Amino acid sequence: MAAAASMVFFLAVALAAASNSDAALVEHTFVVSQVKLNRLCNDTLMTVVNGQFPGPAIEITEGDSVAVHIVNMSPYGLTIHWHGVLVQMNCWADGAGMITQCPIQPNNNFTYRFDVVGQEGTLWWHAHVASLRASIHGALIIRPRASLYPFPRPDKEIPIIIGEWWEMDLVQLDRRLRNGLLFDMPSAATINGKPGDLYNCSGAIKETNILSIEHGKKYLLRIVNAVLNSEYYLKIAGHKFTVVGADANYVKPYTTDVIAIAPGQTVDALLVASDAHNPGGRYYMVAKANQPPKPAIQISRFISRATVQYNNNGPESKQDDEEADPVTAPEMPDEHDQITSFYFHGNLTSLQLPHPVPVNVDERLFFALDSGSFCDEGGSLPCVKTTNMTIHRFRNMVGTINNISFQLPATTPLLQAHYYNKVSSIDTLRDMPDRAPRMFYFSETIEPTSKATSVRRLPYNATVEIVFQSPLLGDTFANPMHLHGYNFFVLAQGFGMYRPERDVKRYNLVDPPVRNTVQVPIFGWAAVRFVANNPGVWFLHCHYGHHSSSGMATTFLVENGPTLDMSLPPPPEDLPACSENYNTRLAYE
């Protein structure tokens, strides 16, 4: 009966889409500039879009076309990435700096044009040069045609963007990360751009988020983790969520009192305002950073909170009332609790797959996610050598995949080099191997590594399976791995070393969650599968800023199919050209 009901619903959606097939063109103008914003009682010079932090939301209906006009008035070259948008047959619009295009130079303009087809839910957009995504980002909301949701229609939708407040220059931060100089910290966590009342300073008026809700109504929270460095736990005291979507893919409704969301991920969750016993009550919504245990570097207490206020008797009537009821706070998971994250991600299953999980695998890849070290002979921290035997005391620690630290090409974006058959001219080019050259050490020692522009070629329509393995020892992190231009089937996850003879039996080939960013557990692994049917050059990277900037990344070069409509089209005529002098040439997120 449930399967029949589901089929009837999706048939209704298809018929509604057919009867409302007049897709719209949604246009935005993003002016990128530097403005002074005040948080934590200080004026901080921030690079933002339209003077806003977070930036403006893009709201569209499935099937619409989008045109975003970028006016770069900042001092930095930059690109904008449409995180999770599949941009089918349109790799040129992906917005990955020096992968698909050169950065848009200061005092220059560029228009991104793409269609959004077959996707519904919450995604986001962000800068994809240097660490500028920490301040240049916003929600991208895709609604179904005829407003037909596969869950009770909400009375209101509320974006919740978890972010960080940095009081340092983000391009300088990226240079430090790129060279393996860790570890700088943000000054605060934020919800919708505000640190919340935990960060009050003397003499300043409290600035926090007040979310006004009414008893009995349903709210769709569109949650985005836009931070550089941490997975977050999100809770609202006295309330539960029903998770209905993740990374713009519907999931079977899952009820929980805590949401785990890694950098790059989005979660759609229904909140029912059901506090019948205290209709005027106030409750904290708390976002708390999850972090690895020692000996990993520990961040200071990193929490932001907003107030959820029942307002049946008038809007925000108790916000400044000193005699108002106290705000109830939730009991949060421990900051080192990794099990809650593991079970949250593992409990998600797909409501309906875009197509069946492919059974026959053409390419099997084992990607060891780790740290390596390199000797910077010309840098400020050179190698140390002895006379009896050469000893390299590597001072710079970088992220790696299969012991290769990714380096962006210096002058020509990979996609352009591929389109014009000049990939072989990139001096730093190197093939990404199937697996690590030395297996099973994973941070027992910090191995010497090399920097290279690693590329893995994939035939058109090949089924690819990747097992991501996080380090098992030492100073380590979980790893949110994001692939541009594709969604993954997330087949399984586990702790310890992946062993195919044991773990393949655990694969969910029936209703696995479909995501663009998979959280690879700390001290563990995750197995994913996708079909390489979108030609172009696609970036795969960890979405932690200190990992991606220092090289935990690679690229997939997906070849053309047999027909013209399965082949990469020519670049737009106004694609930005590279400059010899732009100061973020070698930087990405």
C-alpha positions as CSV (number, residue, x, y, z in Angstrom):
1,M,0.0,0.0,0.0
2,A,2.8,2.4,0.9
3,A,4.6,1.7,-2.4
4,A,1.3,2.3,-4.3
5,A,0.7,5.5,-2.5
6,S,4.2,6.7,-3.2
7,M,3.8,5.9,-6.9
8,V,0.4,7.8,-7.0
9,F,2.1,10.8,-5.4
10,F,5.0,11.0,-7.8
11,L,2.7,10.5,-10.8
12,A,0.7,13.4,-9.5
13,V,3.9,15.5,-9.3
14,A,4.8,14.5,-12.9
15,L,1.4,15.4,-14.2
16,A,1.5,18.7,-12.3
17,A,4.9,19.5,-13.8
18,A,3.7,18.7,-17.2
19,S,0.7,21.1,-16.8
20,N,3.0,23.8,-15.5
21,S,5.9,23.4,-17.8
22,D,6.4,27.1,-18.5
23,A,9.7,27.4,-16.6
24,A,10.8,30.8,-15.5
25,L,14.1,32.7,-15.8
26,V,15.2,33.8,-12.4
27,E,17.8,36.6,-12.4
28,H,19.9,38.0,-9.6
29,T,22.7,40.6,-9.5
30,F,25.5,39.8,-6.9
31,V,27.7,42.8,-6.2
32,V,30.8,41.5,-4.3
33,S,32.5,44.2,-2.3
34,Q,34.2,44.8,1.0
35,V,32.2,46.4,3.8
36,K,32.6,46.8,7.5
37,L,30.3,44.7,9.6
38,N,30.0,44.8,13.4
39,R,29.9,41.6,15.4
40,L,31.5,40.9,18.8
41,C,31.7,44.7,19.3
42,N,34.2,45.1,16.5
43,D,34.1,46.5,13.0
44,T,35.5,43.9,10.7
45,L,36.2,44.4,7.0
46,M,34.4,41.5,5.2
47,T,34.1,40.5,1.6
48,V,30.4,39.8,1.0
49,V,27.6,39.9,-1.6
50,N,25.2,42.8,-1.7
51,G,26.4,44.0,1.7
52,Q,24.9,40.9,3.4
53,F,26.2,38.2,5.7
54,P,24.9,35.6,4.8
55,G,24.3,36.6,1.2
56,P,20.8,36.7,-0.5
57,A,18.9,33.5,-1.0
58,I,18.1,32.3,-4.5
59,E,14.6,30.9,-4.6
60,I,13.4,29.0,-7.7
61,T,11.0,26.3,-8.8
62,E,12.2,23.0,-10.2
63,G,12.8,23.4,-14.0
64,D,13.6,27.1,-13.9
65,S,16.6,28.7,-15.5
66,V,19.0,30.9,-13.4
67,A,21.1,33.8,-14.4
68,V,23.3,35.4,-11.7
69,H,25.2,38.5,-12.8
70,I,28.4,38.8,-10.7
71,V,29.8,42.3,-10.3
72,N,33.2,42.0,-8.6
73,M,34.0,45.2,-6.7
74,S,36.3,43.4,-4.3
75,P,40.1,43.4,-4.4
76,Y,40.2,39.6,-5.1
77,G,39.7,37.4,-8.1
78,L,36.8,35.0,-7.3
79,T,34.3,32.5,-8.6
80,I,30.9,31.3,-7.3
81,H,30.0,27.6,-7.0
82,W,26.4,26.4,-7.1
83,H,26.9,23.7,-4.5
84,G,24.9,20.6,-5.3
85,V,23.4,21.9,-8.5
86,L,24.1,19.2,-11.1
87,V,24.5,21.6,-14.0
88,Q,24.0,18.7,-16.4
89,M,26.0,19.2,-19.6
90,N,27.1,22.6,-18.4
91,C,30.4,22.1,-16.5
92,W,31.4,25.7,-17.5
93,A,28.9,27.1,-15.0
94,D,30.2,25.1,-12.0
95,G,32.3,27.9,-10.7
96,A,35.3,26.1,-9.3
97,G,38.3,28.4,-9.5
98,M,41.1,27.1,-11.8
99,I,39.2,23.9,-12.3
100,T,36.4,25.1,-14.6
101,Q,37.3,28.8,-15.0
102,C,39.7,31.6,-14.2
103,P,38.5,33.8,-11.3
104,I,36.5,36.9,-12.1
105,Q,38.9,39.7,-11.8
106,P,38.4,42.9,-9.7
107,N,36.3,45.4,-11.5
108,N,35.0,42.8,-13.9
109,N,31.7,41.1,-14.4
110,F,30.5,37.6,-15.4
111,T,27.1,36.0,-15.7
112,Y,26.5,32.4,-14.6
113,R,23.7,30.7,-16.5
114,F,22.3,27.2,-15.7
115,D,19.1,25.2,-15.5
116,V,17.9,23.4,-12.4
117,V,16.1,20.2,-13.5
118,G,15.1,17.2,-11.5
119,Q,16.2,18.6,-8.1
120,E,14.0,19.8,-5.2
121,G,15.0,21.0,-1.7
122,T,17.8,23.1,-0.2
123,L,21.2,23.7,-1.7
124,W,23.5,26.7,-1.4
125,W,26.0,28.8,-3.2
126,H,29.4,30.1,-2.1
127,A,32.7,31.5,-3.3
128,H,35.1,28.9,-4.6
129,V,38.4,30.8,-4.5
130,A,40.6,31.0,-1.4
131,S,38.6,30.7,1.9
132,L,36.2,33.4,0.8
133,R,33.3,31.0,1.1
134,A,33.3,31.7,4.9
135,S,31.8,35.1,4.1
136,I,30.4,34.8,0.6
137,H,27.5,32.3,0.7
138,G,23.8,32.0,0.7
139,A,20.9,29.5,0.4
140,L,19.6,28.1,-2.9
141,I,16.0,27.0,-2.5
142,I,14.4,24.8,-5.1
143,R,10.6,24.3,-4.6
144,P,8.5,21.7,-6.4
145,R,6.1,22.7,-9.1
146,A,2.5,23.2,-7.9
147,S,4.1,23.2,-4.3
148,L,3.5,19.4,-4.1
149,Y,5.8,18.2,-1.3
150,P,6.0,14.5,-0.3
151,F,5.3,15.6,3.3
152,P,2.7,17.8,5.0
153,R,2.9,21.2,3.4
154,P,4.6,23.7,5.8
155,D,3.0,26.9,7.0
156,K,6.3,28.7,6.7
157,E,9.9,28.0,5.5
158,I,12.8,29.2,7.6
159,P,16.5,29.2,6.3
160,I,19.0,28.3,9.1
161,I,22.6,29.0,7.9
162,I,25.2,27.9,10.4
163,G,28.4,29.9,9.8
164,E,31.6,31.3,11.3
165,W,32.7,34.8,12.1
166,W,36.3,35.4,11.1
167,E,38.2,38.5,12.1
168,M,41.1,37.9,9.9
169,D,41.7,38.3,6.1
170,L,40.3,35.2,4.5
171,V,42.7,35.2,1.5
172,Q,45.6,35.4,3.9
173,L,44.1,32.6,5.9
174,D,44.0,30.5,2.7
175,R,47.6,31.2,1.9
176,R,48.6,29.9,5.4
177,L,46.4,26.8,5.0
178,R,47.8,26.1,1.5
179,N,51.3,26.1,2.8
180,G,50.5,23.7,5.7
181,L,50.5,26.3,8.4
182,L,47.8,25.2,10.8
183,F,45.6,26.1,12.6
184,D,43.8,29.5,12.7
185,M,40.5,29.8,14.4
186,P,37.3,31.8,13.8
187,S,36.1,34.1,16.5
188,A,32.6,32.8,16.8
189,A,30.0,30.5,15.4
190,T,26.9,32.1,13.9
191,I,23.2,31.3,13.1
192,N,22.0,33.4,10.1
193,G,25.0,35.7,10.5
194,K,24.6,36.4,14.2
195,P,26.8,34.9,17.0
196,G,24.0,35.0,19.5
197,D,23.8,36.0,23.2
198,L,26.7,33.8,24.3
199,Y,29.1,36.3,22.8
200,N,27.8,39.5,24.5
201,C,30.4,42.1,25.3
202,S,30.3,44.8,27.8
203,G,28.2,47.8,26.9
204,A,26.8,46.3,23.7
205,I,23.1,45.7,23.0
206,K,22.4,42.0,22.7
207,E,22.0,40.9,19.1
208,T,20.5,37.5,18.6
209,N,18.0,35.6,16.4
210,I,14.4,35.5,17.4
211,L,12.4,32.9,15.5
212,S,8.7,33.5,16.1
213,I,6.4,30.5,15.8
214,E,2.8,29.8,16.5
215,H,1.3,26.7,18.3
216,G,0.1,24.1,15.9
217,K,1.8,25.3,12.8
218,K,4.4,23.4,10.8
219,Y,7.8,25.0,9.8
220,L,10.2,23.7,7.2
221,L,13.7,24.5,8.4
222,R,16.2,24.7,5.5
223,I,19.5,24.1,7.3
224,V,22.9,24.8,5.7
225,N,26.3,24.2,7.2
226,A,28.5,27.0,5.6
227,V,31.4,26.8,8.0
228,L,35.0,26.1,7.1
229,N,36.0,23.8,9.9
230,S,33.4,21.8,11.9
231,E,30.4,19.5,11.7
232,Y,27.6,20.8,13.9
233,Y,24.9,19.4,16.1
234,L,21.6,21.3,16.0
235,K,18.9,21.0,18.7
236,I,15.8,23.0,19.9
237,A,15.0,22.4,23.5
238,G,11.7,20.5,24.1
239,H,11.1,19.8,20.4
240,K,11.9,17.2,17.8
241,F,12.6,17.4,14.0
242,T,11.3,15.3,11.2
243,V,14.1,15.1,8.6
244,V,12.5,15.0,5.1
245,G,15.4,16.0,2.9
246,A,19.2,16.1,2.6
247,D,21.3,17.8,-0.1
248,A,18.1,18.4,-2.2
249,N,17.1,14.8,-2.1
250,Y,14.0,13.6,-0.3
251,V,14.5,11.0,2.5
252,K,12.1,8.8,4.3
253,P,10.8,10.9,7.2
254,Y,13.1,10.4,10.2
255,T,12.2,11.8,13.6
256,T,15.1,12.9,15.9
257,D,15.8,15.5,18.5
258,V,19.3,16.3,17.1
259,I,20.6,17.0,13.6
260,A,24.2,16.4,12.6
261,I,25.3,18.4,9.6
262,A,28.8,18.6,8.1
263,P,30.4,21.5,6.2
264,G,28.8,21.6,2.7
265,Q,25.7,19.6,3.7
266,T,22.1,20.7,3.8
267,V,19.2,19.2,5.7
268,D,15.5,19.9,5.4
269,A,13.5,19.3,8.6
270,L,9.9,19.8,9.7
271,L,9.3,21.4,13.1
272,V,5.8,21.2,14.5
273,A,5.1,24.0,17.1
274,S,3.5,21.7,19.6
275,D,4.2,23.2,23.0
276,A,0.7,23.0,24.3
277,H,1.7,23.2,27.9
278,N,3.5,26.5,27.6
279,P,2.1,28.4,24.6
280,G,4.2,31.5,25.4
281,G,7.4,29.6,26.0
282,R,10.9,30.4,24.8
283,Y,13.4,27.8,23.8
284,Y,17.0,27.9,22.6
285,M,18.0,26.6,19.2
286,V,21.6,25.6,19.7
287,A,24.3,24.9,17.1
288,K,27.4,23.3,18.6
289,A,30.6,22.3,16.9
290,N,31.7,18.7,16.9
291,Q,35.4,18.1,17.0
292,P,37.8,15.2,17.1
293,P,39.3,14.0,20.4
294,K,42.8,14.9,21.5
295,P,45.6,14.9,20.4
296,A,43.8,16.8,17.6
297,I,44.0,20.5,18.0
298,Q,41.0,21.7,20.1
299,I,39.0,24.7,19.4
300,S,37.5,26.9,22.1
301,R,33.8,26.4,23.0
302,F,32.1,26.9,19.8
303,I,28.3,27.4,20.1
304,S,25.8,29.7,18.7
305,R,22.2,29.9,19.7
306,A,18.9,31.6,18.7
307,T,15.6,31.9,20.6
308,V,12.5,30.1,19.4
309,Q,9.6,32.2,20.7
310,Y,6.0,31.2,20.7
311,N,4.0,34.2,19.8
312,N,0.3,33.3,19.8
313,N,-0.5,36.6,21.6
314,G,1.5,39.0,19.5
315,P,4.9,39.2,17.7
316,E,8.0,39.1,19.8
317,S,6.2,40.4,22.8
318,K,8.7,39.0,25.3
319,Q,11.9,39.7,23.5
320,D,13.0,42.6,25.7
321,D,10.8,41.8,28.8
322,E,13.1,41.4,31.8
323,E,10.2,39.5,33.6
324,A,9.7,37.0,30.7
325,D,10.0,33.3,31.3
326,P,13.6,32.0,31.2
327,V,14.7,30.5,27.9
328,T,14.9,26.7,28.1
329,A,18.2,25.3,26.8
330,P,18.6,21.8,25.2
331,E,21.0,19.2,26.5
332,M,23.7,19.0,23.8
333,P,25.9,16.1,22.8
334,D,29.4,16.2,24.1
335,E,31.8,18.1,21.8
336,H,33.7,14.9,21.1
337,D,30.7,12.7,20.6
338,Q,31.2,11.0,17.2
339,I,28.6,8.3,17.7
340,T,25.6,10.7,17.4
341,S,26.9,11.9,14.1
342,F,27.5,8.3,12.8
343,Y,24.0,7.2,13.6
344,F,22.3,10.3,12.3
345,H,23.9,9.9,8.9
346,G,23.4,6.1,9.0
347,N,19.7,6.4,9.7
348,L,18.9,8.3,6.5
349,T,17.3,6.4,3.7
350,S,16.0,7.7,0.3
351,L,12.3,8.3,-0.2
352,Q,12.7,7.6,-4.0
353,L,15.9,7.0,-5.9
354,P,16.5,9.0,-9.1
355,H,17.3,5.6,-10.7
356,P,18.2,2.2,-9.4
357,V,21.6,1.7,-7.8
358,P,23.8,0.3,-10.5
359,V,25.0,-3.2,-9.6
360,N,27.9,-3.7,-12.0
361,V,30.9,-1.5,-11.2
362,D,33.3,-0.4,-13.8
363,E,35.8,1.6,-11.7
364,R,36.7,0.7,-8.1
365,L,38.7,3.3,-6.2
366,F,40.0,3.3,-2.7
367,F,40.8,6.9,-1.6
368,A,43.0,7.2,1.5
369,L,42.3,10.6,3.1
370,D,45.2,11.6,5.2
371,S,47.9,14.2,6.0
372,G,51.3,14.3,4.4
373,S,54.4,16.5,4.8
374,F,56.5,18.3,2.2
375,C,59.9,20.0,2.3
376,D,59.7,23.6,1.4
377,E,63.3,24.3,0.5
378,G,62.7,27.9,-0.4
379,G,60.1,28.7,2.4
380,S,60.3,30.1,5.8
381,L,60.5,26.6,7.3
382,P,63.1,24.7,5.3
383,C,64.1,21.1,5.7
384,V,66.8,20.2,8.2
385,K,69.6,17.9,6.9
386,T,72.5,16.1,8.6
387,T,75.8,15.2,7.1
388,N,76.0,11.5,7.8
389,M,72.7,10.7,6.3
390,T,70.0,12.9,4.8
391,I,67.1,13.6,7.2
392,H,64.2,15.6,5.9
393,R,62.4,17.1,8.9
394,F,59.2,18.1,7.0
395,R,57.7,21.2,8.6
396,N,54.7,21.7,6.4
397,M,51.7,19.4,6.8
398,V,49.1,19.2,4.0
399,G,46.0,17.2,3.1
400,T,46.3,14.3,0.7
401,I,44.3,11.7,-1.2
402,N,46.4,8.5,-1.9
403,N,49.4,10.5,-0.8
404,I,49.1,13.2,-3.4
405,S,48.5,16.8,-2.2
406,F,46.4,18.5,-4.9
407,Q,47.8,21.6,-6.6
408,L,45.8,23.8,-8.8
409,P,47.2,24.5,-12.3
410,A,48.9,27.8,-12.4
411,T,47.8,29.4,-15.7
412,T,45.0,27.4,-17.5
413,P,41.9,25.9,-15.8
414,L,41.7,22.1,-16.2
415,L,38.4,22.3,-18.1
416,Q,39.7,24.6,-20.7
417,A,42.9,22.5,-21.1
418,H,40.7,19.4,-21.5
419,Y,38.4,21.0,-24.0
420,Y,41.2,22.2,-26.2
421,N,43.2,19.0,-25.8
422,K,46.0,20.6,-23.9
423,V,45.8,18.7,-20.5
424,S,49.2,17.1,-21.2
425,S,50.8,20.6,-21.3
426,I,50.1,21.1,-17.5
427,D,53.5,20.5,-15.9
428,T,52.1,19.4,-12.5
429,L,49.7,16.9,-14.0
430,R,49.6,13.4,-12.5
431,D,47.2,10.4,-12.7
432,M,45.3,9.6,-9.5
433,P,46.0,6.0,-8.7
434,D,43.3,3.4,-7.7
435,R,44.6,3.3,-4.2
436,A,47.4,4.6,-1.9
437,P,50.9,3.6,-2.7
438,R,51.4,2.4,0.9
439,M,48.3,0.9,2.4
440,F,47.2,0.8,6.0
441,Y,49.5,3.3,7.8
442,F,47.1,6.2,7.8
443,S,48.7,8.8,10.1
444,E,50.8,6.4,12.1
445,T,53.6,8.6,10.8
446,I,53.4,11.8,8.7
447,E,54.6,10.5,5.4
448,P,56.5,12.7,2.9
449,T,54.2,13.6,0.0
450,S,54.3,15.4,-3.3
451,K,52.1,18.1,-4.8
452,A,50.5,17.5,-8.1
453,T,47.4,18.3,-10.2
454,S,45.9,14.9,-9.9
455,V,43.3,13.7,-12.5
456,R,41.4,10.5,-12.8
457,R,39.9,9.9,-16.3
458,L,36.5,8.2,-16.4
459,P,34.7,6.8,-19.5
460,Y,31.3,8.3,-20.2
461,N,28.5,6.4,-18.3
462,A,31.0,4.3,-16.2
463,T,29.7,3.2,-12.8
464,V,32.2,4.4,-10.2
465,E,32.5,3.1,-6.6
466,I,34.7,5.0,-4.2
467,V,35.6,3.9,-0.7
468,F,36.8,6.8,1.3
469,Q,39.1,5.8,4.2
470,S,39.8,8.3,7.0
471,P,43.0,7.9,9.1
472,L,42.9,5.4,11.9
473,L,45.5,6.9,14.2
474,G,46.8,10.1,15.5
475,D,45.7,13.7,15.0
476,T,42.7,13.2,12.6
477,F,39.3,14.4,11.6
478,A,36.2,13.2,9.9
479,N,36.1,14.2,6.2
480,P,33.0,15.6,4.4
481,M,33.8,14.7,0.8
482,H,32.0,16.7,-1.9
483,L,31.9,15.9,-5.6
484,H,30.9,18.7,-8.0
485,G,28.4,17.9,-10.8
486,Y,27.1,14.6,-9.2
487,N,25.2,13.0,-6.4
488,F,26.5,9.9,-4.6
489,F,24.5,6.8,-3.6
490,V,25.9,6.5,0.0
491,L,26.0,2.7,0.3
492,A,27.5,2.2,3.7
493,Q,29.7,3.6,6.4
494,G,31.8,2.0,9.3
495,F,34.5,2.5,11.8
496,G,37.9,1.0,11.5
497,M,39.6,-0.2,8.3
498,Y,37.3,-1.0,5.3
499,R,37.5,-4.7,4.5
500,P,35.6,-5.7,1.3
501,E,35.1,-9.3,2.3
502,R,33.2,-8.1,5.3
503,D,31.7,-4.7,4.5
504,V,30.2,-5.2,1.0
505,K,27.6,-7.3,2.7
506,R,26.4,-4.2,4.5
507,Y,25.8,-2.2,1.4
508,N,22.3,-0.7,1.0
509,L,21.4,-1.1,-2.6
510,V,17.7,-0.6,-2.1
511,D,17.1,2.9,-0.6
512,P,20.5,4.4,0.1
513,P,20.5,8.2,0.8
514,V,21.6,10.3,-2.2
515,R,23.9,13.2,-1.3
516,N,26.5,15.5,-2.9
517,T,28.6,15.6,0.3
518,V,29.2,12.4,2.3
519,Q,30.5,12.6,5.9
520,V,33.3,10.0,6.1
521,P,33.5,9.1,9.9
522,I,36.5,9.9,12.0
523,F,38.6,6.7,12.3
524,G,36.3,5.1,9.7
525,W,35.2,4.8,6.0
526,A,32.3,5.5,3.7
527,A,31.4,3.7,0.4
528,V,29.7,5.6,-2.4
529,R,28.7,4.9,-6.0
530,F,27.8,7.2,-9.0
531,V,27.4,7.0,-12.7
532,A,29.7,9.3,-14.7
533,N,27.2,10.7,-17.2
534,N,28.0,14.4,-17.0
535,P,31.0,15.2,-19.2
536,G,33.6,17.7,-18.0
537,V,36.2,18.2,-15.2
538,W,34.7,17.8,-11.8
539,F,36.3,18.7,-8.5
540,L,36.3,16.2,-5.6
541,H,37.5,17.6,-2.3
542,C,37.0,17.6,1.5
543,H,34.8,20.5,2.6
544,Y,36.9,21.3,5.6
545,G,38.7,24.5,4.7
546,H,42.0,23.4,6.2
547,H,41.8,20.1,4.3
548,S,40.7,21.3,0.9
549,S,43.1,24.3,0.8
550,S,46.1,22.2,1.7
551,G,45.4,19.6,-0.9
552,M,42.8,16.9,0.1
553,A,41.3,17.0,-3.3
554,T,41.5,15.5,-6.8
555,T,39.6,15.8,-10.1
556,F,37.5,13.5,-12.3
557,L,37.8,14.1,-16.1
558,V,34.6,12.6,-17.5
559,E,34.9,11.9,-21.2
560,N,32.3,12.7,-23.8
561,G,29.5,10.3,-24.8
562,P,28.9,8.9,-28.3
563,T,26.6,11.7,-29.4
564,L,26.6,15.5,-29.5
565,D,24.0,15.8,-26.7
566,M,26.3,13.6,-24.5
567,S,29.3,15.8,-25.1
568,L,30.7,18.9,-23.4
569,P,29.5,22.0,-25.3
570,P,31.8,24.9,-26.1
571,P,32.6,27.5,-23.4
572,P,30.6,30.7,-23.1
573,E,32.1,33.5,-25.1
574,D,32.5,35.7,-22.0
575,L,34.3,33.1,-19.8
576,P,36.8,35.0,-17.7
577,A,40.4,35.1,-18.8
578,C,43.2,34.4,-16.4
579,S,45.4,37.3,-15.3
580,E,49.1,37.1,-14.7
581,N,48.8,39.2,-11.5
582,Y,45.7,38.1,-9.7
583,N,46.5,37.3,-6.1
584,T,44.3,34.2,-5.6
585,R,45.6,32.3,-8.6
586,L,46.7,29.3,-6.6
587,A,44.0,29.4,-4.0
588,Y,40.7,27.5,-3.8
589,E,38.2,27.1,-1.0
